Amino acid sequence: MDIIKQGSRARALGRPRDACNYPLDSRERRAWYEGYDGSTWDFAERVTHPAVASRSRTTRDAAANPTSI
């Protein structure tokens, strides 16, 4: 059975979140939590914080090199 599905099934059965039996800081534990929480650790799925996303490229370039303007 897929580890993500194991986490999802544990939640559906009412098991507590700390019922994960995989070692701390392991990929398996993160995958189990993905299933339990319905979240994802995939970098492609992550969204930039709005404060960072709202800056334009020219603003960032100007801040990094103020003498070029």
Contacts in CASP RR format, 6 or more apart in sequence:
PFRMAT RR
TARGET T0000
AUTHOR 0000-0000-0000
METHOD contacts of the structure
MODEL  1
MDIIKQGSRARALGRPRDACNYPLDSRERRAWYEGYDGSTWDFAERVTHP
AVASRSRTTRDAAANPTSI
1 9 0 8 1.000
3 22 0 8 1.000
3 28 0 8 1.000
3 31 0 8 1.000
3 32 0 8 1.000
4 31 0 8 1.000
4 32 0 8 1.000
4 34 0 8 1.000
4 35 0 8 1.000
5 35 0 8 1.000
6 32 0 8 1.000
6 35 0 8 1.000
7 20 0 8 1.000
7 32 0 8 1.000
7 33 0 8 1.000
7 34 0 8 1.000
7 35 0 8 1.000
7 36 0 8 1.000
8 35 0 8 1.000
8 36 0 8 1.000
8 38 0 8 1.000
10 19 0 8 1.000
10 20 0 8 1.000
10 32 0 8 1.000
10 36 0 8 1.000
11 17 0 8 1.000
11 35 0 8 1.000
11 36 0 8 1.000
11 37 0 8 1.000
17 33 0 8 1.000
17 36 0 8 1.000
17 37 0 8 1.000
20 29 0 8 1.000
20 32 0 8 1.000
20 33 0 8 1.000
20 36 0 8 1.000
22 28 0 8 1.000
22 29 0 8 1.000
22 32 0 8 1.000
23 29 0 8 1.000
30 41 0 8 1.000
31 41 0 8 1.000
33 39 0 8 1.000
34 40 0 8 1.000
34 41 0 8 1.000
47 53 0 8 1.000
61 68 0 8 1.000
62 68 0 8 1.000
62 69 0 8 1.000
END
